[in-house]
């Protein structure tokens, strides 16, 4: 079994055991999202947390320092290629379509590797309409990281819950007008590492962010 096949099989098993919730919007909580050797290989990537400064509550404030598993990264690092190939594959796409009740075929895969340090925060937002699917995978395990989960809100001002932040756990939701989420200001003693996985519509402009910019997913 190839690295990509192993990642895909593991992820499909994770989806089978996911915990579904409907309030304040449909979302799924995940455990053991990736094989442990995949997590370790991501740990070993030569990525350095960028200076935070003031993000103004938005990731795009510092676009030049963002890290993606794009074409160059896939060519340079086997783990980036294995993960992207697994999530691009038809078995995973079909299972996500079935689980989430959304159509992904014809979209493009986008994987961002986030390294957030003290001072980082995200204002409540719903994700832009060009995103068809969002998954967050948490990767840190240092002391205090259990408080670093994603805030799930009912509207822009009402916090409902903060998702559990455990290494290799995660959250899935289908972006919509009600999918408010964010990260309120709190101490980050270390680096809050996570993956953001999206399938995005063909009109996505930043093609360098895409894992396979010339190959929409087929399902």
Secondary structure in CASP SS format (residue, H / E / C, confidence):
PFRMAT SS
TARGET T0000
AUTHOR 0000-0000-0000
METHOD secondary structure of the structure
MODEL  1
X C 1.00
X C 1.00
X H 1.00
X H 1.00
X H 1.00
X H 1.00
X H 1.00
X H 1.00
X H 1.00
X H 1.00
X H 1.00
X H 1.00
X H 1.00
X H 1.00
X H 1.00
X H 1.00
X C 1.00
X C 1.00
X E 1.00
X E 1.00
X E 1.00
X C 1.00
X C 1.00
X C 1.00
X C 1.00
X C 1.00
X E 1.00
X E 1.00
X E 1.00
X E 1.00
X C 1.00
X C 1.00
X C 1.00
X C 1.00
X C 1.00
X H 1.00
X H 1.00
X H 1.00
X H 1.00
X H 1.00
X H 1.00
X H 1.00
X H 1.00
X C 1.00
X C 1.00
X C 1.00
X C 1.00
X C 1.00
X C 1.00
X C 1.00
X C 1.00
X C 1.00
X C 1.00
X C 1.00
X C 1.00
X C 1.00
X C 1.00
X C 1.00
X H 1.00
X H 1.00
X H 1.00
X H 1.00
X H 1.00
X H 1.00
X H 1.00
X C 1.00
X E 1.00
X E 1.00
X C 1.00
X C 1.00
X H 1.00
X H 1.00
X H 1.00
X H 1.00
X H 1.00
X H 1.00
X C 1.00
X H 1.00
X H 1.00
X H 1.00
X H 1.00
X H 1.00
X H 1.00
X H 1.00
X H 1.00
X H 1.00
X H 1.00
X H 1.00
X C 1.00
X H 1.00
X H 1.00
X H 1.00
X H 1.00
X H 1.00
X H 1.00
X H 1.00
X H 1.00
X H 1.00
X H 1.00
X H 1.00
X C 1.00
X C 1.00
X C 1.00
X C 1.00
X C 1.00
X C 1.00
X C 1.00
X E 1.00
X E 1.00
X E 1.00
X E 1.00
X E 1.00
X E 1.00
X E 1.00
X E 1.00
X E 1.00
X C 1.00
X C 1.00
X C 1.00
X C 1.00
X C 1.00
X E 1.00
X E 1.00
X E 1.00
X E 1.00
X C 1.00
X C 1.00
X C 1.00
X C 1.00
X C 1.00
X E 1.00
X E 1.00
X E 1.00
X E 1.00
X E 1.00
X E 1.00
X E 1.00
X E 1.00
X C 1.00
X C 1.00
X C 1.00
X C 1.00
X C 1.00
X C 1.00
X H 1.00
X H 1.00
X H 1.00
X C 1.00
X C 1.00
X C 1.00
X E 1.00
X E 1.00
X E 1.00
X C 1.00
X C 1.00
X C 1.00
X C 1.00
X C 1.00
X E 1.00
X E 1.00
X E 1.00
X E 1.00
X C 1.00
X C 1.00
X C 1.00
X C 1.00
X C 1.00
X C 1.00
X C 1.00
X E 1.00
X E 1.00
X E 1.00
X E 1.00
X C 1.00
X C 1.00
X C 1.00
X C 1.00
X C 1.00
X C 1.00
X C 1.00
X E 1.00
X E 1.00
X E 1.00
X C 1.00
X C 1.00
X C 1.00
X C 1.00
X C 1.00
X C 1.00
X C 1.00
X C 1.00
X E 1.00
X E 1.00
X E 1.00
X E 1.00
X E 1.00
X E 1.00
X E 1.00
X E 1.00
X E 1.00
X C 1.00
X C 1.00
X C 1.00
X C 1.00
X C 1.00
X C 1.00
X H 1.00
X H 1.00
X H 1.00
X E 1.00
X C 1.00
X C 1.00
X C 1.00
X C 1.00
X C 1.00
X C 1.00
X C 1.00
X C 1.00
X C 1.00
END
